[in-house]
Amino acid sequence: MNFTISNTFTNELPADVNLENSRRQVFNACFSYVTPKQTAKPSLIHVSEEFSNEIGLTKEELSSEEFLAVFSGNKVLENTHPYAMCYGGYQFGNWAGQLGDGRAINLFEIDHNNKHWSLQLKGAGETPYSRRADGLAVLRSSIREHLCSEAMYHLGVPTTRSLSLSLTGDRVLRDVMYNGNAAYEKGAVVCRVAPSFIRFGNFEIFASRQDHETLKQLTDYTISHFYPEIISTGKQKYIDFLIEVRNRTIEMIVHWQRVGFVHGVMNTDNMSILGLTIDYGPYGWLEGFDYEWTPNTTDAQHRRYRFGNQGYIGMWNLYKLANALYPLVEDVDALQTILDAYESLYVTQYDLMMKKKLGLPIENDYSSLIADLEKTLQLAETDYTIFFRKLASVSKNDTSSSAFITVSDAFYALDELQKSSKEQWITWFDRYINILQKVNQSDQERAQYMNTVNPKYVLRNYMAQLAIDEADKGSYELIDELYQLLKFPYDEQPQQEKWFAKRPEWARHKIGCSMLSCSS
């Protein structure tokens, strides 16, 4: 493997002077050098061939012993020095102090085709930041991360990527639901890839310790390498940095809302400074449209990270990042102005996104129609993905009753809905069709456009769980079937129609489908 190694993070930022791999507080350093754990009998389960092309790997290299050794953690490439990052974070609204890469080890950085990539193993063993954990990952969570990273990319959502998924041959002890029922599971390693894995928490840890020198070094590094559009100097540079991070964060979350994705753990240590979706743990896609839904059992009581709250949490997290950057700016008003603009920017982008989902002209105001739709969607369990995909088939010549029939596959309990809320749906469709009749666009043109915004296929939790169940039996074909399906989420793919369906009833309360923990 002939990578062009470009280790900017370790070359330009301060390292931990303690080279022992012992759990500890790490000060005045952005990272600690570590070595991945040797595994018993590694085997490659799946590779994203499309992304491997992106970083210059050939098919022959993907099937080589060296590839398996490097990306299962069993070999360190020459002239590379793996490391774990130091960062802190607010977890469920509370400052948690030092966190860091507890089960992630960054292998190296590369340049290819004018793009910069950092390659990282998740589940490759202990680091100084592992606290009481073992630094390992299980097959279950690794399948979910591998598939979801690539699925999100093809949906057009800013995200980290996944190169490969490997079994380690080791057994890992996990308590899936944190209820005292621990069991051994198959160990696995995912190779995650992104331009950088720097998070909000990387800045917060240095601000919390009043280590302003390292804070400035990290911020200058981040701007220099990942925000080259920022050409201002002095304090204005850091103000412009926060503006850009705010804008990218809004863009990412609006995309989440567009496809019905719920992250599940929007702690500040899980927020990418580049506005990428990062850390795929207890995530999920909406089945029934519900602002209150969260896939995370840890958040079941307070639902801090529920679907309808993701936009607000983005702003809350940016407040914490602004506090961390304050020592570099020392201007409360300038930072507050940036944060004050968040809500209006978010609402504007969200409104624009919803008009696109509805196939309506973006220059007109349809806020009342959108608000009424969101209220109506919640009257009865309505599948988010299926509803919007079917909506593209509604014609401006339809009656409201025929339009209702067109989308009826999206309703989980149609008979009950017809008794309770069909009248509200008829009223809404009357308004929608009336608007369509005034728009100078054919039904076909509108449908084609809507089908580029509203996916037909998403990685529903039950689909991932089916792949996990098969993998536990030693069969990995379904992983690749879903991977291939989700590469084209906006295409019809008639041979895969079985995946364009509501969640099956058996999955409603099944662990892994409806309930996920932070170890998922």
LUMKOLTOR-474461 format. One line per 8 residues: number of its first residue (from 1); their letters; for each residue x, y, z of C-alpha. Coordinates in pm, whole numbers. Example, Ala and Ser with C-alpha at 12.3 -4.5 7.8 and 13.67 -1.06 7.14 Angstrom:
<nodes>
1	AS	1230 -450 780 ~ 1367 -106 714
</nodes>
This chain:
<nodes>
1	MNFTISNT	0 0 0 ~ 166 316 -123 ~ -5 587 77 ~ 123 943 71 ~ 157 987 446 ~ 88 1339 573 ~ 68 1334 952 ~ -11 1701 1012
9	FTNELPAD	-188 1647 1345 ~ 104 1479 1519 ~ 367 1688 1343 ~ 218 2025 1430 ~ 50 1978 1768 ~ 191 1893 2113 ~ 215 1527 2211 ~ 174 1362 2551
17	VNLENSRR	528 1325 2691 ~ 424 1015 2885 ~ 451 717 2650 ~ 291 467 2887 ~ -48 335 2784 ~ -199 384 3129 ~ -533 545 3219 ~ -460 896 3333
25	QVFNACFS	-531 1266 3296 ~ -330 1403 3004 ~ -228 1768 3022 ~ -89 2019 2769 ~ -117 1769 2486 ~ -354 1713 2195 ~ -285 1340 2174 ~ -103 1038 2316
33	YVTPKQTA	93 784 2117 ~ -52 432 2142 ~ -27 100 1962 ~ -334 -99 1852 ~ -397 -429 2028 ~ -285 -746 1853 ~ -588 -963 1776 ~ -622 -1340 1789
41	KPSLIHVS	-738 -1424 1438 ~ -841 -1125 1226 ~ -1061 -1170 921 ~ -1203 -917 680 ~ -1585 -913 660 ~ -1656 -619 433 ~ -1484 -335 250 ~ -1632 -23 98
49	EEFSNEIG	-1480 -63 -246 ~ -1616 270 -357 ~ -1446 457 -75 ~ -1127 254 -111 ~ -1101 400 -463 ~ -1134 745 -308 ~ -813 694 -115 ~ -623 514 -390
57	LTKEELSS	-646 149 -287 ~ -666 -119 -556 ~ -876 -438 -542 ~ -555 -637 -511 ~ -448 -434 -210 ~ -786 -482 -44 ~ -741 -859 -54 ~ -381 -850 64
65	EEFLAVFS	-252 -977 397 ~ -104 -634 464 ~ -442 -463 430 ~ -600 -702 680 ~ -307 -665 920 ~ -304 -284 912 ~ -679 -232 933 ~ -737 -488 1205
73	GNKVLENT	-465 -325 1416 ~ -208 -602 1382 ~ 52 -406 1188 ~ 172 -47 1208 ~ 281 93 873 ~ 638 212 847 ~ 690 581 931 ~ 352 606 1106
81	HPYAMCYG	282 653 1475 ~ -73 572 1590 ~ -228 800 1848 ~ -539 875 2051 ~ -681 1227 2082 ~ -736 1413 2408 ~ -1072 1587 2444 ~ -1348 1657 2692
89	GYQFGNWA	-1719 1706 2655 ~ -2065 1779 2789 ~ -2255 1453 2818 ~ -2634 1490 2842 ~ -2582 1854 2941 ~ -2321 1797 3214 ~ -1948 1860 3194 ~ -1773 1522 3201
97	GQLGDGRA	-1413 1640 3208 ~ -1150 1452 3010 ~ -1291 1189 2775 ~ -1071 1134 2471 ~ -1037 848 2225 ~ -1117 565 2461 ~ -1165 304 2189 ~ -1044 484 1879
105	INLFEIDH	-685 486 1754 ~ -581 713 1470 ~ -343 524 1241 ~ -214 793 1009 ~ -314 1075 773 ~ -281 1063 396 ~ -315 1291 95 ~ -476 1160 -224
113	NNKHWSLQ	-621 1345 -523 ~ -593 1679 -341 ~ -790 1549 -45 ~ -668 1489 309 ~ -784 1188 509 ~ -731 1063 862 ~ -772 686 906 ~ -884 562 1244
121	LKGAGETP	-959 223 1396 ~ -1253 191 1632 ~ -1229 -102 1872 ~ -852 -153 1847 ~ -774 -155 2217 ~ -701 54 2524 ~ -565 407 2530 ~ -487 649 2816
129	YSRRADGL	-845 773 2769 ~ -1021 438 2807 ~ -1101 500 3175 ~ -1254 173 3301 ~ -1334 38 2953 ~ -1144 -213 2741 ~ -1117 -3 2424 ~ -1273 -279 2216
137	AVLRSSIR	-1583 -299 1997 ~ -1824 -579 1916 ~ -1950 -698 1579 ~ -2300 -569 1648 ~ -2204 -203 1691 ~ -1935 -225 1422 ~ -2184 -341 1157 ~ -2413 -53 1248
145	EHLCSEAM	-2130 200 1218 ~ -1989 60 894 ~ -2321 47 713 ~ -2456 375 845 ~ -2147 580 762 ~ -2168 479 398 ~ -2548 502 386 ~ -2539 860 513
153	YHLGVPTT	-2280 957 254 ~ -2498 832 -29 ~ -2797 1015 118 ~ -2598 1335 78 ~ -2554 1391 452 ~ -2215 1523 572 ~ -2051 1227 746 ~ -1741 1036 835
161	RSLSLSLT	-1684 733 613 ~ -1607 366 675 ~ -1339 179 484 ~ -1352 -169 631 ~ -1509 -403 885 ~ -1302 -684 1037 ~ -1352 -955 1293 ~ -1075 -978 1552
169	GDRVLRDV	-1120 -1342 1651 ~ -1148 -1228 2014 ~ -1451 -1233 2243 ~ -1564 -911 2409 ~ -1780 -885 2722 ~ -2070 -640 2690 ~ -2384 -553 2887 ~ -2603 -439 2599
177	MYNGNAAY	-2879 -275 2799 ~ -2675 -195 3112 ~ -2903 -419 3318 ~ -2650 -661 3460 ~ -2688 -922 3186 ~ -2337 -911 3039 ~ -2242 -1165 2772 ~ -1949 -1234 2542
185	EKGAVVCR	-1980 -1122 2182 ~ -1764 -1132 1870 ~ -1501 -859 1866 ~ -1466 -637 1560 ~ -1279 -333 1428 ~ -1405 -63 1191 ~ -1173 166 998 ~ -1333 508 1005
193	VAPSFIRF	-1211 784 772 ~ -1259 1161 772 ~ -1056 1471 686 ~ -1022 1506 1063 ~ -1182 1363 1376 ~ -1145 1686 1577 ~ -1453 1752 1791 ~ -1598 2041 1990
201	GNFEIFAS	-1459 1863 2295 ~ -1100 1896 2173 ~ -1128 2271 2232 ~ -1335 2243 2549 ~ -1078 2038 2740 ~ -807 2304 2703 ~ -1042 2590 2786 ~ -1160 2405 3098
209	RQDHETLK	-799 2371 3212 ~ -714 2728 3113 ~ -448 2591 2881 ~ -488 2876 2637 ~ -160 2812 2461 ~ -260 2463 2347 ~ -611 2587 2273 ~ -466 2847 2037
217	QLTDYTIS	-236 2593 1873 ~ -525 2356 1807 ~ -755 2629 1676 ~ -488 2774 1446 ~ -413 2424 1317 ~ -782 2351 1250 ~ -839 2678 1065 ~ -520 2643 861
225	HFYPEIIS	-591 2290 741 ~ -970 2264 728 ~ -1101 2620 691 ~ -868 2771 429 ~ -1144 3013 330 ~ -1080 3200 654 ~ -815 3458 566 ~ -873 3706 849
233	TGKQKYID	-618 3751 1125 ~ -610 3819 1498 ~ -931 3778 1697 ~ -1143 3811 1383 ~ -1003 3480 1263 ~ -1155 3298 1559 ~ -1486 3483 1522 ~ -1501 3378 1156
241	FLIEVRNR	-1415 3023 1262 ~ -1715 3002 1492 ~ -1937 3140 1216 ~ -1824 2869 976 ~ -1863 2590 1233 ~ -2213 2721 1313 ~ -2308 2717 945 ~ -2177 2365 887
249	TIEMIVHW	-2350 2237 1199 ~ -2684 2380 1085 ~ -2641 2227 740 ~ -2569 1885 889 ~ -2866 1884 1127 ~ -3110 2005 860 ~ -2995 1709 650 ~ -3065 1481 948
257	QRVGFVHG	-3418 1618 968 ~ -3463 1579 593 ~ -3397 1206 595 ~ -3545 1140 942 ~ -3215 1052 1111 ~ -3180 1074 1490 ~ -2822 1074 1618 ~ -2909 968 1971
265	VMNTDNMS	-2603 1108 2154 ~ -2536 1469 2061 ~ -2283 1522 2339 ~ -2024 1787 2255 ~ -1756 1519 2228 ~ -1966 1368 1948 ~ -1984 1691 1749 ~ -1739 1719 1459
273	ILGLTIDY	-1569 2056 1420 ~ -1612 2002 1045 ~ -1989 1958 1060 ~ -1975 1585 987 ~ -2199 1320 1138 ~ -1967 1133 1372 ~ -1989 847 1624 ~ -2268 616 1513
281	GPYGWLEG	-2392 467 1838 ~ -2762 447 1934 ~ -2883 618 1617 ~ -3203 546 1429 ~ -3432 654 1149 ~ -3784 765 1221 ~ -4042 497 1163 ~ -4353 680 1277
289	FDYEWTPN	-4311 1060 1255 ~ -4262 1169 1616 ~ -4077 1473 1744 ~ -4038 1301 2082 ~ -3866 987 1955 ~ -3513 897 2058 ~ -3346 563 1990 ~ -3124 591 2300
297	TTDAQHRR	-3233 400 2613 ~ -2998 616 2822 ~ -3202 919 2712 ~ -3543 754 2745 ~ -3653 958 3047 ~ -3560 1312 2949 ~ -3535 1266 2570 ~ -3276 1540 2543
305	YRFGNQGY	-3162 1418 2203 ~ -3504 1342 2055 ~ -3573 1406 1687 ~ -3752 1736 1742 ~ -3476 1871 1967 ~ -3174 1814 1744 ~ -3178 2167 1604 ~ -3186 2319 1953
313	IGMWNLYK	-2907 2092 2078 ~ -2692 2203 1788 ~ -2724 2559 1916 ~ -2662 2452 2279 ~ -2344 2275 2177 ~ -2226 2577 1982 ~ -2270 2787 2296 ~ -2028 2553 2471
321	LANALYPL	-1784 2576 2182 ~ -1810 2957 2191 ~ -1728 2950 2563 ~ -1422 2739 2484 ~ -1307 2983 2216 ~ -1371 3290 2432 ~ -1009 3314 2560 ~ -897 3364 2202
329	VEDVDALQ	-1155 3634 2131 ~ -1240 3801 2463 ~ -1544 3966 2308 ~ -1874 3840 2446 ~ -2087 4050 2214 ~ -1915 3924 1899 ~ -1964 3562 2001 ~ -2321 3622 2117
337	TILDAYES	-2411 3779 1783 ~ -2301 3463 1605 ~ -2508 3245 1836 ~ -2810 3475 1824 ~ -2827 3426 1447 ~ -2842 3047 1480 ~ -3218 3011 1524 ~ -3321 3224 1228
345	LYVTQYDL	-3061 3059 1005 ~ -3176 2715 1112 ~ -3546 2793 1063 ~ -3476 2939 718 ~ -3279 2632 608 ~ -3533 2394 760 ~ -3819 2572 582 ~ -3629 2558 253
353	MMKKKLGL	-3564 2187 302 ~ -3930 2113 373 ~ -4043 2300 62 ~ -3808 2080 -139 ~ -3948 1767 26 ~ -4296 1882 -73 ~ -4191 1972 -428 ~ -4296 2335 -390
361	PIENDYSS	-4132 2656 -522 ~ -3866 2764 -276 ~ -3934 3135 -328 ~ -4289 3119 -187 ~ -4404 3101 175 ~ -4565 2771 271 ~ -4491 2779 643 ~ -4857 2732 737
369	LIADLEKT	-4893 2428 508 ~ -4572 2278 649 ~ -4679 2337 1009 ~ -5018 2177 946 ~ -4854 1878 779 ~ -4625 1821 1077 ~ -4922 1833 1312 ~ -5123 1594 1094
377	LQLAETDY	-4833 1349 1062 ~ -4841 1306 1439 ~ -5212 1228 1468 ~ -5148 861 1388 ~ -4833 656 1338 ~ -4711 753 992 ~ -4390 627 834 ~ -4173 929 756
385	TIFFRKLA	-3975 780 466 ~ -4267 611 293 ~ -4500 910 328 ~ -4272 1158 154 ~ -4168 909 -112 ~ -4532 829 -193 ~ -4624 1198 -186 ~ -4430 1244 -510
393	SVSKNDTS	-4696 1032 -684 ~ -4980 1268 -592 ~ -5112 1451 -898 ~ -5246 1803 -921 ~ -5553 1643 -1082 ~ -5614 1414 -784 ~ -5894 1458 -537 ~ -5795 1482 -174
401	SSAFITVS	-5943 1136 -119 ~ -5739 976 -397 ~ -5426 1153 -270 ~ -5492 1005 72 ~ -5510 658 -85 ~ -5180 722 -267 ~ -4991 768 61 ~ -5192 517 265
409	DAFYALDE	-4909 260 268 ~ -4728 496 507 ~ -4988 449 783 ~ -4923 180 1041 ~ -5287 141 1145 ~ -5492 254 847 ~ -5829 131 975 ~ -5785 318 1301
417	LQKSSKEQ	-5661 631 1124 ~ -5964 638 895 ~ -6184 662 1203 ~ -5973 913 1394 ~ -5789 1154 1164 ~ -5875 1095 799 ~ -6074 1418 795 ~ -5763 1619 891
425	WITWFDRY	-5568 1447 614 ~ -5837 1528 359 ~ -5827 1892 466 ~ -5450 1904 430 ~ -5453 1738 88 ~ -5716 1987 -29 ~ -5470 2268 47 ~ -5171 2086 -101
433	INILQKVN	-5343 1997 -430 ~ -5478 2350 -460 ~ -5121 2481 -436 ~ -4993 2225 -689 ~ -5255 2342 -939 ~ -5115 2695 -919 ~ -4754 2589 -972 ~ -4625 2596 -1330
441	QSDQERAQ	-4469 2252 -1318 ~ -4581 1912 -1444 ~ -4650 1625 -1207 ~ -4363 1431 -1365 ~ -4111 1713 -1316 ~ -4215 1760 -956 ~ -4201 1387 -883 ~ -3855 1354 -1033
449	YMNTVNPK	-3729 1640 -818 ~ -3895 1516 -498 ~ -3738 1175 -549 ~ -3393 1332 -535 ~ -3474 1481 -195 ~ -3683 1208 -32 ~ -3500 873 -17 ~ -3676 548 -85
457	YVLRNYMA	-3434 340 119 ~ -3276 417 456 ~ -3098 193 706 ~ -3388 118 935 ~ -3283 -34 1267 ~ -3456 -363 1195 ~ -3259 -395 870 ~ -2929 -348 1052
465	QLAIDEAD	-3044 -597 1317 ~ -3120 -860 1052 ~ -2765 -818 919 ~ -2630 -845 1274 ~ -2827 -1163 1342 ~ -2697 -1320 1020 ~ -2339 -1213 1097 ~ -2361 -1373 1442
473	KGSYELID	-2427 -1698 1257 ~ -2122 -1643 1035 ~ -2312 -1521 728 ~ -2214 -1178 594 ~ -2406 -1164 265 ~ -2680 -942 405 ~ -2422 -681 508 ~ -2318 -647 145
481	ELYQLLKF	-2679 -659 20 ~ -2769 -362 241 ~ -2446 -183 151 ~ -2525 -217 -220 ~ -2890 -114 -165 ~ -2797 197 29 ~ -2548 317 -232 ~ -2852 422 -438
489	PYDEQPQQ	-3111 535 -180 ~ -3301 759 -421 ~ -3334 501 -700 ~ -3638 275 -737 ~ -3442 -54 -738 ~ -3750 -270 -807 ~ -3560 -589 -723 ~ -3516 -454 -368
497	EKWFAKRP	-3875 -346 -309 ~ -3895 -564 2 ~ -3686 -301 186 ~ -3933 -24 101 ~ -4170 -121 377 ~ -4282 -16 720 ~ -4106 -159 1023 ~ -4239 -512 1085
505	EWARHKIG	-4439 -556 1402 ~ -4184 -798 1550 ~ -3931 -514 1552 ~ -4149 -266 1742 ~ -4005 -348 2083 ~ -3708 -570 1996 ~ -3368 -474 2141 ~ -3154 -344 1856
513	CSMLSCSS	-3458 -225 1661 ~ -3649 4 1894 ~ -3414 20 2191 ~ -3043 93 2169 ~ -2784 174 2432 ~ -2462 373 2400 ~ -2283 40 2350 ~ -2499 -33 2045
</nodes>
